[in-house]
Structure formats: C-alpha cells, structure tokens
Amino acid sequence: MIAIAGFFTCPPVGAVVALVLANNASQRIEASGGRLSGLEQARAARIIAIIELALTAIVVLVGAIGMAIALRGTHFLLHKGAGGPFTPIDYPGAAFTVPFDLNDRDQVVGSYLDAAGKPQGFLLDDGVYTVIDTSAYPSAQLLGINDRGEIVGGYLDPDGKVRGLLRDAKGSFTTFFAPQAVSQTGALDINDRRQIVGIYR
C-alpha cells in the first residue's frame, strides 16, 4: 500500500520507505520456514517501489528539458559585467537553448533541443558553440563547469540508475556513483579543485 500511495503523495520518500519495508518483510517471511505468508505481495511491493524510483530519476534528469519545451520562445542572455553587452545564448538552428552554468572565463555549458526535438549538450566559449556528444550516456544533462573547463552532470544508465558524469577539459568522460547511493547520484557543480557537489539517493 505504501508503494502505491507513494505515486500520489511524495513519490521518492514513499518509494524508499516501501522498498525498505518490502525487503524487510521478504527476509522475515523467507526466514520463517513457511510460518508466515505474503511473500508474493512483498515482492510485488518491492517491484512497484523500484519502478517508482526509476520514474523519479527520469523526471529529475529530463526535468530541465521539459522546462525548455514549456518555455519555447524564451531566450537566455549572457551579460558581461556592469555596462557590458547582453549576448543571446541560442545554439544555431536549435528549437530551444538552456544554459545551466557559467564559469569565470565566461564559458557556458548547457543543453539545447535540435530540430528533431532531441536534447544535446553544448559548450559556448568566446562566441563559439561546440556540441558535447553525450550519446553514450542516455538522458545526460550537463549542469556545471569550472574554470578548468571540466563539466559535471548526470545520466540514466541501462539499469535505471542515475549516475554522475564528469567530462575533463580534453573531452573524456568518467562516470561515478556515490558509495552511499542506492539509485541516484547527480553532480550539480564542480570547483577548480575538482570538488564536486551534488545529490544522491
């Protein structure tokens, strides 16, 4: 019941609680030697909770793109200092462009929707746009950049887990997963000492 109720109340919290309770119930039933029943129900609750967590992870990752779709026609600007010019941030030919972070070198990282509605990552450096190929990392979002040009974000792996993503200044990607995490690790920003801040679940 908690797993189902979680869909309509607070999905992440309800799903985690349901998953813990379902696992505990399954262990007690299996250890009872047949004295306790309800194993199938406990397994079903566990499956529902896992599905709920996976759906939540997808929503977190693609939420920014969803916002982009909802705000079509809105444009973002880069403003360089007091009295400086306002420069539109619009990837050429894109249906919509969303900048997520700006470093002290005025490099901008973000995502855009191409003409087919497919999200892509980009780096804007001194007026030049560069596509960041994240095709190997489904639903990837690039959310932070430091002054060294290192970029962080997250993506959804084939098992339905959200994993952290780090792109170095040369373009190589590294993935990571917090030791305490069960289903999600998302990197939100990175400083010049390569310290990453983010969330996990």
Buried (B, 14 or more C-beta within 10 A) or exposed (E): EBBBEBBEEEBBEBBBBBBBBBBEBBEBBEEEEEEEEEBEBBBBBBEBBBBBBBBBBBEBBBEBBEEBEEEEEEEBEBEEEEEEEEBEBBBEEBBBBBBBBBBEEBBBBBBBBBEEEEBBBBBBBEEEBEEBEBEEBEBBBBBBBBEBBBBBBBBBBEEBBBBBBBBEEEEEBEBBBBEEBBBBBBBBBBBEEEEBEBBBB
